[in-house]
Amino acid sequence: MNPRVSLDGRRARPRRPTPGPAAVARRAATVPERFAAAERAGGYITTRDDDSHMSGDYEVDHRLSDEESNVHRSWDASLDPVLTVESGDVVRFECRDAVDGQVTVETTAEDVPEISFDPVHPLTGPVAVEGAEPGDVLEVELLDLQHKGWGYTLFFPGEMGLGLLPEEFDEAGIHVWDLDGDVGRFVNGIEVPLDPFPGVIGCAPGDPGEHDTLPPRDVGGNVDVKHMTAGSTVYLPVEAGGGLFSVGDCHAAQGDGEVCVTGVETEMFVTARLSVRSDLDVEQPELETTGPFTPTGTDEPMYATTGIAPDLMDATKRAVRHMIRHLSEHRGLSRAEAYLLCSAAVDLKISEVVDAPNWTVTAYLPESIFP
């Protein structure tokens, strides 16, 4: 989540059968109830066994819960590590959502303006890795990411000036997602494939003092790279002794751009192997990933809108405006629903930056998400 404006060989997912109107109505009524019941019981819903901490090639060495003593809300190299590990150890992090529990399954659009960003991004950590020194690289192998069964996408009233198009939406909007395994359920039978990733992943900056978690930095942070999925490896510059790694602001899905200011925000378990690499030299985060680069992991039909303007941000706005209009006119969504879906599932790409005086940004909508 960013309150400022912010193919490979994977197996294709089979399409789920589309439920009939009665089933949709039943699900709409029961999903919030079961989420609320789980919250009242102090638990959570997940489609995987969260007590299974082993796979064929790793075993979890350490676990960090999201209790307050393991959470911080600014980058600061003077923070004491909550855990010190050996290079190559596997750590399972429990991460809170971006606004630290202020949104629940019962939150409505009327509640959204009351959400506070002071502070934002509760991060689990910091974790020190033995032997990590300034100039080294911290290799972060993302082994598993596990959501807790529900999430949300929202945008704020236009007067707050947040997101890509605040001037076009006077009132706030929100969708609470039923996250069913690897699918997130939207309105009108729309299903968005889930490929979870941490929006914030990084080491502590070397400069002294507290640093805001909102902007990404040389050492990582709020990068919101949707391809930092399970199986990916992220390389982070180390500027402070021990690296002081932290993670949070997890997303079950997100369109490249996160245009309304949120992806599919959710609490999550993140399992990662942390290794010191003194043989590497990177100036800013780099990664190896197999994506997926489309929702199904293979080439698939897309509908695309372009934005053309002499300024890249203006071109981006035009591309998204055109996509919102398309979704409203041809897919039966309200403009608010279309904006939310763009943030969760539409990928923005810079198509050209060489044909002065105008640049082109293209917004891609996967047609596989529609029933």
Sequence and secondary structure as in RCSB ss.txt:
>XXXX:A:sequence
MNPRVSLDGRRARPRRPTPGPAAVARRAATVPERFAAAERAGGYITTRDDDSHMSGDYEVDHRLSDEESNVHRSW
DASLDPVLTVESGDVVRFECRDAVDGQVTVETTAEDVPEISFDPVHPLTGPVAVEGAEPGDVLEVELLDLQHKGW
GYTLFFPGEMGLGLLPEEFDEAGIHVWDLDGDVGRFVNGIEVPLDPFPGVIGCAPGDPGEHDTLPPRDVGGNVDV
KHMTAGSTVYLPVEAGGGLFSVGDCHAAQGDGEVCVTGVETEMFVTARLSVRSDLDVEQPELETTGPFTPTGTDE
PMYATTGIAPDLMDATKRAVRHMIRHLSEHRGLSRAEAYLLCSAAVDLKISEVVDAPNWTVTAYLPESIFP
>XXXX:A:secstr
  SS                HHHHHHHHHHHHHHHHHHHHTT    SS TT  B SS B  EEE   GGGEESSB
 TTS  SEEE TTEEEEEEE  TTTT   TT  TTTGGG   SS   EEEEEEETT  TT EEEEEEEEEEE SE
EEEEE  GGG  SS GGG SS EEEEEEEETTEEE STT EEE   EEEEEE   SSSS B SSS BTTEEE   
TT  TT EEEEE  STT  EEEEEEES   TT TTS  SB  EEEEEEEEEETT   SS EEE    SSTTSS  
 EEEEEEEESSHHHHHHHHHHHHHHHHHHHS   HHHHHHHHHHH EEEEEES STT EEEEEEEEGGG  
